[in-house]
Amino acid sequence: MNKSPVIAVLSAYLILTTFIAQAFCLKSDTRIYISPSQICRTEYAPSVEFTIHVVVENVSQMKILSFNLSYNPQVISYRGHLLEYSENLESIQFTVKDQSGFLFVNISLEDDLTCINVTNIVAVTFHVLKRGRTFINLTVLQIEDSAGNPLPYTSFSGYFSNLNPYDLNEDGKIDIMDVAIVAYSLGSYPGHPRWNPDADVNGDGEVDIRDVVLVASYFGSY
């Protein structure tokens, strides 16, 4: 049974618009980024591990990809990695300089990779050493097609923090020093000589007894 003219036109329209959308996406910059982009949880105490993924999206004819990851080696350390994309892998180089907080990855594919959807490339697991914060900087060194032409891209780094928001001096615990920071700024507001925005822990534009009580209520925690 033949399709009605309306259904035939709609089908043709959907096919055409899908093709145009894909073609448009593939002409835009490749996205390479860290996922999740932020890990900010006090539960990630020292000795806990977490994993980030280096991800590409909207890739067109990628043959070679190389990049660095850098981080604060006083806060986190390298634990291991897993190559998540290996369908047509030609070669991979993975170099770790953990004491310097540095990882280098170079991937070469047998066939060009073209895909619009999110594709995980490498998973990297870190070990938490102490309370603190660090950027997980992603620096793309090379991204090329099989002819050696550089591909336009946009990259995004990641961020890790396991600090408690009430740990005002960021020493890994909430103690009398944090309470003292708030107490010193008590009664202040923006423009006041003792104003400290960090001491305004409830964000109401002034440092008052409520801020002192809030920090004191977390006394002894991490």
N, C-alpha and C positions, 0 to 999 in steps of 0.2 A: 504494500500500500504506500503511495507517494505521500510525502510530507506536504502539508498545506503551505502555500506561499509565505504566510506570516511566520510559520515555524522555521522555514528554510532561511528566510531573511534574518531572523533572530539568531539562528545558529551561525550563519556567516558573520554576523556582527560580533558575536561573542568571540569567535575564533580570531577575527581581525583585531579586536581591541586587546585581547590577551597577547597576541603577537607584538603589537605596538608597545604595550606596557613592558614586556620583557626586553624588547629592543632598547627602549628608553632607559630601563634600569641598567642594562649592561653597558651603556655608554657613559653612565655616571661613574664617579670614583668608587674604587674598591674600598670597603671598610675593613679595617683590621683593628681588633680591640681585645681587651681583657674582660672576661666574664666570670663571675660577677664583677662589675666595675668598682663596687665598694663593699668592703667587709668591715662593719663597725659594730662589734658586739663584745661586751665584757665577758661573755662566756668563753671566749678564746683565750684562756689563761695559759701561762707558760706550760709547755709540754704538749699542748693540743696541736693538732695538725689541721690544715685546710688546703683546699685545691682550687686553683684558678685555671681557666682555659684561655688559650690564645685562639681567637675566632676570626674567620674571614667571612665576608658577606658581599654579595654583588660582584663576584669575581668574573673576569672575562679573559680567558686564554692565559692564565698564570702558569708559568713554567718553573720559575725560581722564586723562592721567598727566603730571605734571611733577616733576622732581627735580634736585638738584644733585649734582655730584661734586667733591670737593675733595682736594687732594694737596699734597705738599711740592714746590714748583717748583724747589728747589735740587737735588732728586734726580732727578726725571723731568719731562718736558715733553710737552705735547700735540702729537701728530703728525697725527692725522686721525680721522674717524669714518665709520661706515657704518650707515645705518638698515636693520635686519634685518627689521623687521616693517612692511610697507607695503601689505598686502592691501586695507584699506579706510581708508587715510589721508586725513584731511580737511586737516590742517595740521600743520606741525612748526616749532618754533623752537629753534635751537641757538646758544648764546652761549658764547664762549670768552674767558676772561681768564687767559691762560697765566702771565703774570708773577705773578699772585696765586694760581695753582694752583686755578682755579675753572672749572667747566663747568655750564651750565644747559641743560636739555632740557625742552621742553613739547610734548606730542603730543596731538592731538585726532583721534578716529576718526569716520568717517561712521556706522558701526554699532557697537553695543556688542561688546566682545570677551569671550567666555566660553570658557574652556578649562581643563581640569585639568592637562594636560601642560605641560612646560617650554616657554616661548616666548621666544626671544631678541628683544629690542626694539632695542637699539643696541649696536654694537661700537665701542670707543674704543681707538685705538692710541697708545701712549706711547713716547717716546724716552728712553733712560737717559742721564743727564748725568754721574753720578758714583756712587761707592760710597756706599751709605747705606740708609736704610729710611724708609718712609712708609706711613701708612694711606691707602687710597683710600676716603674717606668718602662714603657714599651717604645723602643726606637727601631723603626724599620730601616734597614741598611740597603736592601735590594728587593725589588719586586718587578719581575720582567716576564715577557712572553718568550716563545721559542726563538724568535728572531733577535732577541737581546734588547728589545724596546722596553723602556721603563713604563710601568702602568701607573696612571694617576691613582692616588689613594688618600684616604683620611684615616688617621690612627688615633686611638684613645688609650690612655694609661689607666691603671687601677690604683686603689688606695686601701690600706689596712689600718685599723686602729682597734685596740682592745682596752682603751682607757675609759674609765668611768667619767662621765661628764662633770661629776662633782669633785674629781681629783684635780683641783685647780692648779697645783704646781707640777702636775704630771710626773710624780715620783713613784707611781704604781700603787698607792694606797691613799685612803682618806683618813687624815689624822688632824691633830691640832693645828698644823701648819695651814691646812686648807681652811679651817674655821677662822684662823687668824687673818687670812687674806680677805675674807668677807668682813670680818669685824673691823679691820682697818678702814675699809671703804664705807662703813655703815653711815647712812645719812647722805651719801653722795648721789649724784645724778650727772648726766652728760654735761660737760663744761665745768664741773666741780673739780678743784685741785686734787682730790683723792678718788676721783671716779676711775673705776676699773670695770670695764664691761664684762670681764670674766666673773667678777664677784656678783653681778646681777644674774644669778643662776635661774631665776624664774622669768627673766626677760621682760619685766614690767617697766623698765626705764629708770629704776632707782634701786639702791641697795638699802634694804631695811631688815627688820628682825625676821621677816619671812625667809629671806635668803640665808640668814644665819641658821635658822631652825632646819631648813631643807638640807644644807650641807651637814649639819650636826647629826641629822637622822641617819646618814649613811656612814657615820663614824666607825672606823675599823674595817670597813669593807674595801674591796679591791676593784 
